[in-house]
Amino acid sequence: MPFDILEKPICYSTFLTEEDCGAPLKRCTKCRCAWYSSVEEQRANWPLHKKLCKKPDYDMVKKMSLQQCLNSLDKMSSPLTITHNYAIILERVFDLVRNSDVRELEDEWDHEDVGLRLHSYSRLLVRVDDPGDYLKSFYQLAWACPGMPQLLFFSDFRSIALTKMMSDFPNGRPMFHNEEKNASFNEEYNVKEDSSGESIAWFIVGFLVRSCIWGKLTMSSKNDGFGNFRDTKFGHAAIIRLGQIFSSTVLRKCGMSALYPVPSLVLNITREKPDVFLQLLNMGIGLGILRWADQEFGRDSLKVMCNMDLRGLSDDKKLDLLEVLFCIFEKEPKVPWESQSADDFNPWEEASNYQFDGKELIKLSMKLVVNVLNCSKDLKTLLSKGVNRRPECDEFSWFDENSDRKRIILAFLLEKMTLVGRHSMKKLATTLTSWSQIEFWEKMKYAKSALSEESYERYCEQAKYFLNLPD
């Protein structure tokens, strides 16, 4: 039902959920949207929340057209103009986007237009002559508005196409050995081209970034993460929520260009808040950084990761990084970064053929592999855990048909570990490069130890197909 997420429990003072608190939250009896972990937290938040503490006008807003919603939002760009309906009007726009294809939106709007309009609401400009935090009061009040914390933390910006695919195939994206069937499937669901989720993300991501950072803006939103950090509860909550988004393959894919401000913010955090950066790495943003490593800010964050103490990183997050990084050592490498695909990038060729320094990224990837391994006290246990874990039911299975095969090289490295010793760059590079020289059939023994029985059977079927082997 529309507006349901705006009544989910989350503390309006600490921005923790009931799961975080380990206890039920207490609900504001007046607006019925705000929740608190204690009476003390409610009292602390009351000076702000009381300004908008009124039950939203659900019946009125749910009848509003897209144009009426946008006209209302046009008027709410300062603390003096925000009303208690601010969050539910935004949610009404999101609902229209989520439940419409382009043809069903109003005549003068498409998803791109709506996304740009929403982006303008989140990316509020500061006065040129004001060196201070001119917008702090706006964000303080917005985060206290009925439904706003829920909107920022719980909004679903999966695209229409992906939502349909996940509904039709709840166990993950189906695999096709036949290219014609695969092409037909991609045409039917068209996940890569659907920008409906991106439209919503333009507001959510932009608003979160500007909630935790203040300062003058440049012409490009990719620089929005630079500036001064707000030392506020909502500023910290915004960083955590952006970490959740950047750690999610689904949300990164659906958010698309709306995530442009995040890499600069992550780099800013690496420089100013290293403890928070490690916390975000343990949430899973490492893979997001790798995906954006061919962009300047992602690459610079990767450099920091190569040299930082990663002993505090969990085994699962170390293995997530290793599995992706090891892909560059395949015969037909699937590089981790987004801008280039295996079809148009060969890391072993001269980097001068490409718009970015591919050879530098390969070296950084290798250096990060070495750092992750050297920051692991018991390497044999780590690699064994990687071989035996089965994360293929995670969300990335919606996008990567063969995600489980990334474990195979871990089995290879585990076998060769005694040759590597305590991991000099040269020895490790030699060992991993030798993986790219192994024939398909030679990898079968490693596949058997690393894959589930079902995945191994599919692997064998493909081996027979590619190698023209008899049944």
Backbone torsions as a table, in degrees:
resi	resn	phi	psi	omega
1	MET	NA	144.6	177.2
2	PRO	-57.6	142.7	175.1
3	PHE	75.7	-2.0	-177.3
4	ASP	-58.7	-40.1	-176.5
5	ILE	-65.7	-21.7	-176.5
6	LEU	-74.6	-4.2	176.6
7	GLU	-113.9	8.0	177.3
8	LYS	-68.9	144.9	-177.7
9	PRO	-68.9	124.1	168.7
10	ILE	-154.4	135.5	-176.4
11	CYS	-70.1	127.2	-178.0
12	TYR	-79.8	-2.8	178.6
13	SER	-105.5	-45.1	-178.7
14	THR	-101.0	-18.7	-177.8
15	PHE	62.6	36.5	174.0
16	LEU	-104.2	147.4	177.5
17	THR	-88.8	173.9	176.7
18	GLU	-61.6	-35.2	177.9
19	GLU	-64.1	-41.1	178.0
20	ASP	-64.4	-41.9	-175.9
21	CYS	-79.5	-24.0	-178.2
22	GLY	73.8	18.8	-179.3
23	ALA	-159.0	154.8	178.6
24	PRO	-61.3	146.9	176.4
25	LEU	-95.0	158.1	179.7
26	LYS	-99.6	136.0	-171.2
27	ARG	-95.7	141.7	173.7
28	CYS	-67.3	125.0	-174.2
29	THR	-77.6	-13.8	-176.7
30	LYS	-91.1	-58.9	-177.2
31	CYS	-86.4	-20.4	178.8
32	ARG	64.6	13.3	177.8
33	CYS	-112.9	-38.7	-176.2
34	ALA	-79.2	144.7	178.5
35	TRP	-132.2	156.6	-178.9
36	TYR	-143.1	147.9	-179.9
37	SER	-80.9	-17.2	179.2
38	SER	-162.7	165.3	176.7
39	VAL	-62.8	-37.3	-179.5
40	GLU	-62.2	-42.0	179.5
41	GLU	-67.9	-35.9	178.0
42	GLN	-64.6	-43.1	178.5
43	ARG	-63.9	-37.9	-179.3
44	ALA	-65.6	-33.4	-177.1
45	ASN	-90.1	-14.1	-172.2
46	TRP	-59.4	-41.1	-179.5
47	PRO	-54.4	-30.9	176.5
48	LEU	-87.9	-49.1	-173.2
49	HIS	-64.8	-31.6	-176.3
50	LYS	-62.3	-23.0	-178.5
51	LYS	-69.3	-23.5	-178.3
52	LEU	-128.9	12.1	-175.3
53	CYS	-74.3	89.5	179.2
54	LYS	-154.6	140.0	-179.1
55	LYS	-61.8	127.2	-179.1
56	PRO	-59.9	153.6	-179.0
57	ASP	-86.7	74.3	-174.7
58	TYR	-60.3	-45.7	-175.4
59	ASP	-62.4	-36.0	-180.0
60	MET	-73.3	-46.5	-173.1
61	VAL	-69.3	-34.8	-177.6
62	LYS	-67.8	-12.6	177.0
63	LYS	-96.0	-5.9	-175.7
64	MET	-73.6	141.0	174.9
65	SER	-77.4	169.0	177.6
66	LEU	-59.3	-44.3	-179.0
67	GLN	-63.1	-40.4	178.8
68	GLN	-64.8	-39.5	177.8
69	CYS	-62.6	-47.1	-178.4
70	LEU	-65.7	-36.5	176.3
71	ASN	-62.4	-39.7	178.7
72	SER	-67.1	-41.8	179.7
73	LEU	-66.8	-30.3	177.2
74	ASP	-56.7	-30.5	-174.6
75	LYS	-87.4	-8.0	-173.9
76	MET	-112.5	74.0	-177.9
77	SER	-123.4	16.8	177.0
78	SER	-151.5	162.7	179.8
79	PRO	-58.2	-27.6	-176.9
80	LEU	-76.4	-16.9	-174.1
81	THR	-112.1	-8.5	178.0
82	ILE	-67.3	135.6	176.2
83	THR	-115.1	172.7	179.7
84	HIS	-68.4	-8.6	178.7
85	ASN	-96.9	4.0	-174.7
86	TYR	-54.7	-51.2	-176.0
87	ALA	-68.6	-39.9	-175.7
88	ILE	-75.2	-24.7	173.4
89	ILE	-68.5	-41.9	174.8
90	LEU	-60.2	-43.5	179.7
91	GLU	-64.7	-34.3	176.0
92	ARG	-62.8	-43.3	176.6
93	VAL	-61.6	-45.7	179.7
94	PHE	-59.4	-40.5	-177.9
95	ASP	-65.8	-39.4	177.6
96	LEU	-64.2	-38.3	179.3
97	VAL	-70.5	-45.4	-176.3
98	ARG	-65.2	-30.1	-173.4
99	ASN	-109.2	23.1	179.1
100	SER	-136.6	146.8	163.2
101	ASP	-94.8	176.4	-172.9
102	VAL	-57.4	-37.0	-177.5
103	ARG	-66.1	-26.5	-175.5
104	GLU	-89.8	-12.2	174.1
105	LEU	-68.9	163.5	-178.3
106	GLU	-61.9	154.2	-169.2
107	ASP	-50.5	-39.6	-173.1
108	GLU	-88.9	4.4	-175.3
109	TRP	-126.1	143.7	163.9
110	ASP	-129.8	178.8	-174.3
111	HIS	-61.2	-37.4	-179.3
112	GLU	-65.0	-42.2	179.0
113	ASP	-61.9	-44.5	-179.6
114	VAL	-64.0	-42.0	179.5
115	GLY	-60.2	-43.4	179.8
116	LEU	-65.8	-38.4	178.8
117	ARG	-65.7	-44.0	178.0
118	LEU	-64.1	-37.3	177.9
119	HIS	-59.5	-39.2	-179.3
120	SER	-66.0	-29.7	178.5
121	TYR	-73.2	-29.2	-178.2
122	SER	-87.7	-27.2	-173.9
123	ARG	-101.9	66.7	-176.9
124	LEU	-73.4	134.7	-178.3
125	LEU	-82.7	148.5	176.7
126	VAL	-98.9	159.3	177.9
127	ARG	-70.2	135.4	-176.4
128	VAL	-60.9	-34.5	-174.4
129	ASP	-89.1	5.8	-176.9
130	ASP	-109.6	108.6	-178.4
131	PRO	-80.5	-7.8	-176.2
132	GLY	-92.5	-172.6	-178.9
133	ASP	-85.1	77.1	-173.0
134	TYR	-62.3	-30.5	-172.7
135	LEU	-98.9	2.9	-175.7
136	LYS	-56.3	-44.5	-177.3
137	SER	-65.1	-32.5	177.8
138	PHE	-64.2	-48.7	-178.2
139	TYR	-69.5	-35.2	176.2
140	GLN	-57.8	-47.4	-177.5
141	LEU	-70.6	-39.3	-179.5
142	ALA	-61.4	-41.4	179.7
143	TRP	-69.1	-18.8	177.5
144	ALA	-92.9	-4.3	-178.5
145	CYS	-69.8	139.6	179.0
146	PRO	-53.0	120.3	177.0
147	GLY	92.3	-13.0	-173.3
148	MET	-68.3	-46.2	176.9
149	PRO	-57.8	-39.6	177.6
150	GLN	-64.5	-40.9	179.8
151	LEU	-59.5	-41.6	-176.5
152	LEU	-76.0	-33.3	-175.6
153	PHE	-93.9	-28.5	-171.0
154	PHE	-114.6	-4.1	-177.8
155	SER	-60.2	135.5	179.4
156	ASP	-97.2	108.8	176.1
157	PHE	-110.5	35.0	165.1
158	ARG	-64.4	141.2	-179.1
159	SER	-68.4	162.7	178.6
160	ILE	-59.3	-44.4	-177.7
161	ALA	-64.2	-42.8	-179.3
162	LEU	-68.2	-40.2	178.1
163	THR	-58.9	-42.4	178.0
164	LYS	-64.8	-43.7	-179.2
165	MET	-64.0	-41.4	-179.3
166	MET	-67.5	-30.9	176.8
167	SER	-73.1	-41.5	-178.2
168	ASP	-74.1	-29.4	-177.4
169	PHE	-131.7	75.0	-174.2
170	PRO	-63.3	-17.1	-179.3
171	ASN	-95.2	9.5	177.7
172	GLY	116.3	166.6	-178.8
173	ARG	-63.2	128.5	-179.8
174	PRO	-67.8	153.1	179.0
175	MET	-100.7	143.5	179.1
176	PHE	-130.7	128.3	173.6
177	HIS	-84.8	-19.4	-179.1
178	ASN	-92.4	122.0	-176.8
179	GLU	-64.7	-33.6	179.9
180	GLU	-64.9	-43.0	177.6
181	LYS	-65.4	-39.3	179.7
182	ASN	-63.4	-42.9	178.9
183	ALA	-64.9	-39.9	178.6
184	SER	-63.7	-41.3	178.8
185	PHE	-63.0	-46.5	-179.1
186	ASN	-62.7	-35.9	178.9
187	GLU	-69.2	-37.9	-179.3
188	GLU	-67.5	-44.2	-175.1
189	TYR	-94.4	-30.4	168.5
190	ASN	50.6	43.5	-174.8
191	VAL	-62.7	-40.5	-174.2
192	LYS	-67.0	-26.8	-174.9
193	GLU	-97.0	-9.2	-175.4
194	ASP	-81.2	115.2	-176.6
195	SER	-100.5	12.7	-177.4
196	SER	-63.9	-38.6	177.4
197	GLY	-69.1	-35.3	179.4
198	GLU	-62.2	-36.7	-179.7
199	SER	-58.2	-45.3	179.2
200	ILE	-69.0	-39.5	-177.8
201	ALA	-64.0	-29.5	179.0
202	TRP	-57.4	-36.4	177.6
203	PHE	-80.6	-51.5	-173.4
204	ILE	-57.7	-52.6	-177.2
205	VAL	-65.5	-46.5	-179.5
206	GLY	-60.6	-42.4	-178.9
207	PHE	-66.5	-40.5	179.4
208	LEU	-65.0	-43.6	179.9
209	VAL	-62.0	-46.1	-179.0
210	ARG	-73.8	-14.1	174.7
211	SER	-73.5	-34.2	-176.6
212	CYS	-99.3	-13.7	-177.5
213	ILE	-124.4	136.8	172.5
214	TRP	-127.4	152.6	-178.0
215	GLY	146.9	172.0	-178.6
216	LYS	-71.4	147.4	-177.8
217	LEU	-97.2	151.3	171.9
218	THR	-92.4	-177.0	179.5
219	MET	-71.7	-21.5	-176.0
220	SER	-110.9	133.6	-178.8
221	SER	-70.6	-14.9	179.9
222	LYS	-64.4	-18.7	179.4
223	ASN	-94.8	2.1	-172.6
224	ASP	-64.4	-20.6	-179.0
225	GLY	-76.2	-9.2	176.7
226	PHE	-88.4	145.6	-178.7
227	GLY	143.4	-160.6	-177.9
228	ASN	-98.3	138.7	178.3
229	PHE	-79.8	137.0	172.7
230	ARG	-81.6	126.6	178.2
231	ASP	-89.9	67.9	-179.1
232	THR	-131.4	161.7	178.0
233	LYS	-63.4	-42.1	-178.7
234	PHE	-70.1	-29.5	176.4
235	GLY	-65.5	-43.3	177.5
236	HIS	-66.3	-41.0	179.4
237	ALA	-61.6	-37.3	179.2
238	ALA	-64.2	-39.4	177.8
239	ILE	-62.8	-44.5	-179.4
240	ILE	-63.0	-43.2	179.8
241	ARG	-65.6	-39.5	176.7
242	LEU	-65.2	-34.2	174.7
243	GLY	-62.7	-40.5	177.5
244	GLN	-62.7	-43.6	-178.6
245	ILE	-66.2	-46.4	-176.9
246	PHE	-70.6	-18.6	178.0
247	SER	-85.9	-10.7	-175.1
248	SER	-98.2	118.3	176.8
249	THR	-59.4	-42.6	-179.2
250	VAL	-60.6	-48.6	-176.5
251	LEU	-71.4	-34.5	175.6
252	ARG	-63.6	-43.9	-179.1
253	LYS	-65.4	-41.5	-177.3
254	CYS	-78.5	-30.7	179.5
255	GLY	-73.0	-28.1	176.7
256	MET	45.4	-123.4	-173.4
257	SER	-66.4	-18.9	179.7
258	ALA	-64.6	-16.4	179.5
259	LEU	-87.2	4.4	-178.8
260	TYR	-52.1	-36.6	-178.6
261	PRO	-73.6	-15.8	-170.9
262	VAL	-70.6	-44.8	179.4
263	PRO	-57.4	-37.5	177.6
264	SER	-67.9	-36.3	176.3
265	LEU	-64.9	-43.8	179.5
266	VAL	-60.0	-43.8	178.1
267	LEU	-62.9	-39.9	176.9
268	ASN	-60.3	-40.8	179.3
269	ILE	-67.0	-39.7	179.3
270	THR	-59.6	-33.5	-177.1
271	ARG	-83.7	-37.0	-172.0
272	GLU	-104.5	-24.9	-175.2
273	LYS	-138.3	68.9	-176.0
274	PRO	-61.1	-32.9	177.9
275	ASP	-66.0	-39.5	177.1
276	VAL	-67.6	-36.6	178.9
277	PHE	-61.1	-43.6	177.9
278	LEU	-63.9	-38.1	176.5
279	GLN	-60.3	-42.7	179.2
280	LEU	-68.2	-36.6	176.1
281	LEU	-61.0	-38.4	177.8
282	ASN	-71.9	-15.8	172.7
283	MET	-82.0	-21.4	177.3
284	GLY	116.9	14.7	-177.0
285	ILE	-74.6	-8.9	179.9
286	GLY	-55.3	-41.7	179.3
287	LEU	-66.7	-36.2	176.3
288	GLY	-63.0	-40.5	178.3
289	ILE	-62.8	-43.0	178.6
290	LEU	-61.3	-39.4	-179.2
291	ARG	-63.2	-28.7	-177.5
292	TRP	-106.5	17.9	-173.7
293	ALA	-68.5	-19.8	178.1
294	ASP	-83.3	-3.1	171.0
295	GLN	-95.1	151.3	-172.8
296	GLU	-54.5	-47.0	-174.2
297	PHE	-70.3	-39.1	177.3
298	GLY	-65.2	-41.0	178.9
299	ARG	-62.2	-42.4	-179.0
300	ASP	-67.6	-34.1	175.0
301	SER	-67.7	-37.2	177.6
302	LEU	-62.3	-38.3	176.8
303	LYS	-60.4	-40.9	178.2
304	VAL	-62.9	-44.6	179.8
305	MET	-60.7	-33.4	-178.4
306	CYS	-65.9	-24.0	-173.5
307	ASN	-115.3	-2.0	-176.4
308	MET	-90.9	161.5	177.7
309	ASP	-76.7	111.3	-176.9
310	LEU	-103.3	18.3	179.1
311	ARG	-64.8	-24.0	178.6
312	GLY	-83.4	-0.6	179.2
313	LEU	-82.7	134.5	-177.0
314	SER	-66.2	156.4	179.6
315	ASP	-58.8	-41.5	-178.4
316	ASP	-62.3	-40.3	-179.7
317	LYS	-72.4	-33.2	174.0
318	LYS	-62.9	-43.6	-178.9
319	LEU	-68.1	-36.9	175.5
320	ASP	-57.1	-45.3	179.4
321	LEU	-64.7	-46.5	-177.2
322	LEU	-61.5	-43.6	-177.7
323	GLU	-59.7	-41.6	-179.3
324	VAL	-73.2	-43.4	-178.6
325	LEU	-63.3	-35.6	-178.0
326	PHE	-68.0	-15.8	179.7
327	CYS	-61.8	-24.3	-177.9
328	ILE	-70.8	-10.2	-178.7
329	PHE	-98.5	8.0	176.4
330	GLU	-76.0	162.5	176.2
331	LYS	-59.4	-42.0	175.5
332	GLU	-116.9	85.1	-169.4
333	PRO	-66.0	138.8	168.5
334	LYS	-101.6	98.9	-174.8
335	VAL	-67.6	150.0	-175.6
336	PRO	-69.9	-28.3	-172.4
337	TRP	-81.6	156.9	-167.9
338	GLU	-78.4	-37.4	-166.4
339	SER	-68.9	-24.6	-178.6
340	GLN	-119.0	146.3	177.2
341	SER	-111.9	171.4	179.0
342	ALA	-62.0	-21.0	-177.7
343	ASP	-74.3	-29.3	-174.3
344	ASP	-123.8	14.0	178.8
345	PHE	-141.0	123.9	175.1
346	ASN	-119.0	110.7	-173.7
347	PRO	-65.1	-13.5	-177.8
348	TRP	-90.4	-6.0	177.5
349	GLU	-89.2	171.9	-179.7
350	GLU	-65.8	136.1	-177.1
351	ALA	-71.5	-15.8	-177.7
352	SER	-63.4	-15.7	179.7
353	ASN	-78.4	-5.5	-171.6
354	TYR	-123.1	162.9	-177.2
355	GLN	-74.8	-15.5	178.0
356	PHE	-129.8	166.5	-175.8
357	ASP	-83.1	89.7	-178.8
358	GLY	-64.2	-36.1	-180.0
359	LYS	-65.3	-35.9	177.2
360	GLU	-64.4	-40.3	179.8
361	LEU	-66.1	-37.0	176.8
362	ILE	-62.4	-44.1	179.3
363	LYS	-64.4	-41.4	178.1
364	LEU	-64.3	-41.1	178.4
365	SER	-61.3	-44.1	177.7
366	MET	-62.0	-43.2	-179.1
367	LYS	-63.9	-37.4	178.3
368	LEU	-68.1	-38.9	175.7
369	VAL	-57.2	-47.8	-179.3
370	VAL	-61.3	-42.7	-178.8
371	ASN	-64.9	-43.0	178.7
372	VAL	-60.8	-44.3	-179.0
373	LEU	-67.9	-40.6	-179.7
374	ASN	-70.4	-22.6	178.1
375	CYS	-91.4	12.8	178.2
376	SER	-110.4	117.6	-173.6
377	LYS	-64.0	-43.5	-178.3
378	ASP	-119.1	91.3	-174.1
379	LEU	-64.9	-39.3	-178.9
380	LYS	-61.8	-42.8	178.3
381	THR	-64.4	-40.9	179.9
382	LEU	-61.6	-50.2	-178.4
383	LEU	-66.1	-37.9	177.6
384	SER	-62.7	-41.0	177.6
385	LYS	-62.9	-39.7	179.2
386	GLY	-64.5	-39.3	179.3
387	VAL	-65.8	-37.5	-172.0
388	ASN	-91.4	-17.0	-177.8
389	ARG	-75.3	156.5	-176.1
390	ARG	-130.7	77.2	-177.3
391	PRO	-90.0	13.0	-173.0
392	GLU	-68.3	-10.5	175.9
393	CYS	-85.5	-1.5	178.4
394	ASP	-69.2	174.0	-171.3
395	GLU	-62.8	-27.6	-176.4
396	PHE	-66.2	-12.9	178.1
397	SER	-66.4	-14.1	176.8
398	TRP	-73.6	-19.3	-176.3
399	PHE	-116.4	-28.3	-173.1
400	ASP	-116.1	105.4	-175.8
401	GLU	-61.1	-35.3	-173.1
402	ASN	-113.8	35.5	-175.9
403	SER	-59.6	-32.0	-177.4
404	ASP	-68.4	-20.0	-176.4
405	ARG	-73.3	-11.7	177.2
406	LYS	-64.4	-18.4	-179.4
407	ARG	-75.5	-19.1	-171.5
408	ILE	-60.3	-41.6	-177.9
409	ILE	-67.7	-23.7	175.4
410	LEU	-63.9	-39.3	177.8
411	ALA	-64.7	-39.4	177.2
412	PHE	-62.5	-47.5	-178.7
413	LEU	-65.7	-36.2	177.7
414	LEU	-60.4	-41.7	178.6
415	GLU	-66.1	-36.9	-175.2
416	LYS	-91.8	4.5	-171.5
417	MET	-57.7	-37.3	-178.2
418	THR	-65.3	-24.2	178.8
419	LEU	-79.1	-25.1	-175.8
420	VAL	-81.5	-37.3	-176.9
421	GLY	68.6	-153.7	175.3
422	ARG	-83.5	115.6	-137.7
423	HIS	-70.4	86.9	171.8
424	SER	-69.9	151.0	179.9
425	MET	-56.9	-44.3	-174.6
426	LYS	-64.8	-47.2	-178.2
427	LYS	-64.8	-43.3	-178.5
428	LEU	-66.3	-41.9	179.0
429	ALA	-60.4	-42.5	179.8
430	THR	-63.7	-44.7	-179.0
431	THR	-64.5	-46.3	-177.5
432	LEU	-71.1	-36.3	177.6
433	THR	-64.4	-31.2	178.7
434	SER	-64.8	-22.9	176.7
435	TRP	-61.6	-37.6	-178.8
436	SER	-69.7	-12.9	-179.1
437	GLN	-96.1	-7.3	-178.9
438	ILE	-78.6	136.3	178.2
439	GLU	-72.6	160.2	-176.8
440	PHE	-55.4	-46.3	-175.8
441	TRP	-67.6	-25.6	179.1
442	GLU	-71.9	-20.6	-178.9
443	LYS	-82.2	-7.1	-174.6
444	MET	-59.4	-40.6	-176.8
445	LYS	-67.2	-32.6	177.4
446	TYR	-73.9	-37.1	178.3
447	ALA	-61.8	-39.6	-177.6
448	LYS	-62.2	-36.2	-178.2
449	SER	-81.8	-21.7	-173.1
450	ALA	-101.1	-23.4	-173.7
451	LEU	-100.6	156.1	171.2
452	SER	-67.9	164.6	-177.5
453	GLU	-59.1	-42.8	-179.3
454	GLU	-65.1	-44.7	-179.6
455	SER	-65.6	-37.1	180.0
456	TYR	-65.9	-38.0	177.6
457	GLU	-62.9	-41.5	177.4
458	ARG	-64.8	-39.3	178.8
459	TYR	-60.6	-43.3	179.1
460	CYS	-65.5	-39.6	178.6
461	GLU	-61.6	-42.7	179.0
462	GLN	-68.0	-36.6	178.2
463	ALA	-60.1	-44.1	178.6
464	LYS	-62.4	-38.7	-178.4
465	TYR	-66.7	-49.3	-175.8
466	PHE	-71.2	-32.5	-175.6
467	LEU	-98.1	1.0	-178.7
468	ASN	56.2	42.9	179.7
469	LEU	-86.0	150.0	175.7
470	PRO	-71.7	156.0	178.9
471	ASP	-65.0	NA	NA
